[in-house]
Each structure stands twice: as structure tokens, then as C-alpha cells.
Amino acid sequence: MRRKPLKTLFTHLLLISIVFIVASPMLVAFFKSTQDRSQVFSYPPVLGFGSVEAMVNNYSRAWAQYHIGIYMKNSLIVSVAVTVAKTLLSMLAGLAIVYFDFPLKAPIFYFILFTLMMPTEIMIIALFNLVSDLGLGNTYAALIFPFMASATGVFLFRQHFSSIPPDLADAARVDGAGPLRFLWSVLLPLSWNVIGAFALIQFIYMWNQYLWPLVIIRETSRQVIQVGLKSTMTAMEATDWGLVMAAVILAMIPPLIVFALLQEQFTRGFVLAREK
């Protein structure tokens, strides 16, 4: 009986150590964002809280000097639009693959899975030419449309819908419910956890986009947060890392809020997938 408490204590200490290691970069970033320039570059380094005055100065200057508000607004528009569109299209595609019979259904699904092996980076040139030819360069549409489809989302919802008893579809058909009515009244209430998990992952994925916005967007007023931080940082003669860390902390707030709102659905979605 003694071994079990010791094992539990060891497990908890190990997990706490892992959490501390993972969170340490964020802690360092926060502490540095509260320090003035002399403290940031001091030796030995100051790893604690600086001062309220330096913190207010860094965050206020970061918001004004780095145009954080503009970049965050652009990233928020793009991330929300892509997340909503990608989730909706993935659900509709999963519905069609599971509940509809049409020619070449299996080959089409396998082709969708095949696209998972094609990273976005190998399509950058072709995608850039296509977007430019359509006259969508340097617009929100250029950041949204290329990411609206998701093979991962189609596969996820296809697997989820396949696990739902087919008797529900038969009962809905007998009651005269059409496909969209069946989706809204039956599938949607059974899929909130999967939707929440998928939406959270896609929001964070789009919020962290760097390469494609760097290539397709030229105006600062339409740039996203990741590219905005990098371009502002490299444009400065002497980087003030207190300001940079303050900007980084501000950029982390929206994903953390979304994660806090969807944490329960995210956890349940993965538990549900594991049980299946």
C-alpha cells in the first residue's frame, strides 16, 4: 500500500516538472516584458518581475509602436472566417460521404486523404500565381480562400458521422427530414465536442500563419500578427526586447481566450475519438 502513494507523488512531481519546462519560455517572456532595457540586458540576468512602471511603458509602447491592434484585428478576421468556413465545409463533406451515394465516392474520399501528404509549402508558387491572376493579392480573400478546405476536417467528420447509429438517419428519413434538417437537428447536437476540438485547432493554426501572409500581403494595414511582429522587430536598429516580449504576450491573448472557451469541448472531443 505504501508504494501507491509514492508512485502517485512521483507522477505528480514529474507532471509538474514537465508543465514548468513547457511554460518556462512564456514565464520568461512575461518577466522580460515587465523590465526596462537596463534590466533586460543586465548580467546576471534578472528572471523576476521588473516594475509596474516598466510594464505599463512596454505594453503601451508595444501597442502603439508595433501596430499590434491592426495586426491582431487582421489575424482575428482571418482566423475566425477560416475556422467557421472550414468547419462548415468539412461537416458538409463528411455528411455527403457518409449518407449520400454517388459515383466514385470511395476514390474521391481517398483522393482527399492523399492531399494530406501535400504540405502547403509545395503549392506556394502555384497558389501565388492563381491568387494573383484572380486579382485577390493583398486582400483578406487571399488569406481566407486557400485555407477554407481541409482534408483533415473531412476525415475527422467522416469518421465521427460513421460512428453514429444509422438508425437515426433512417428515422429522420421516415419523418420527412431532409439532409440539412438531419444535419441541424440530429448530427449537430451530437457533434459539438468534435466541432469544438476541430475549431480550436484550426483557429490556432490560422493565428500562427506566417509564410503565406508574408508572400501574398504587401500592405502593413492588412498584415497578420506573426509577420507584423517579425517585420517590426527586424526593422529596428536596436531591438528593445522588453517591447518585443510585451508584443508577444499581447499576441498570445486571443488564442488563450479561445482555448479557455473551448477547453471542455477540446478535451471531450479527443476522449470521444479515443473511445471510438
Buried (B, 14 or more C-beta within 10 A) or exposed (E): EEEEEEEEEEEEEEEEEEEEEEEEEBEEBBBBBBBBBEBBEEEEEBEEEBEEEBBEBBBEBBBEEBBBEBBBBBBBBBBBBBBBBBBEBBBBBBBBBBBEEEEEEEEBBEEBBEEEEEEEEEBBEEBBEBBEEEEBBBBBBBBBBBBBBBBBBBBBBBBBBEEBEEEEBEEBEEEEBEBEEBBEEBBEEBBEBBBBBBBBBBBBBBBBBEEBBBBBBEEBEBBBBBBBBEBBBEEEEEEBBBBBBBBBBBBBEBBEEBEEEBEEBBEBBEEBBEEE
